[in-house]
Amino acid sequence: MQYKHEYGVELEGLIGKIGKDAKLMREFLFDILSPAEYRELAVRWQIIKLLDDKMPHREIAKKLKVGVATINRGARELANKKGGFRPALDKFYK
């Protein structure tokens, strides 16, 4: 498989457009992702929310049955001032 940056840009634009339609977004995600990929993305978002709630890493790992390394990665990305997690949390969950 060959990836080109413009593929990602196009996908981001499409997701931005259909994001306002919850039913279409759900159907799109179910079609484009495997069931395992969908579940993994959903769990990763829960990790970010629990980190934002200051839950300890090991407690998150136990609760969501994920490795501490996955949580550490989420914590690094959440702390990234140029990342999208903080703005998404602030805009949609605060």
Stockholm file with secondary structure:
# STOCKHOLM 1.0

chainA/1-94         MQYKHEYGVELEGLIGKIGKDAKLMREFLFDILSPAEYRELAVRWQIIKLLDDKMPHREIAKKLKVGVATINRGARELANKKGGFRPALDKFYK
#=GR chainA/1-94 SS CCCCHHHHHHHHHHHHHHTTCHHHHHHHHHHHSCHHHHHHHHHHHHHHHHHHTTCCHHHHHHHHTCCHHHHHHHHHHHHCTTSSHHHHHHHHCC
#=GC SS_cons        CCCCHHHHHHHHHHHHHHTTCHHHHHHHHHHHSCHHHHHHHHHHHHHHHHHHTTCCHHHHHHHHTCCHHHHHHHHHHHHCTTSSHHHHHHHHCC
//
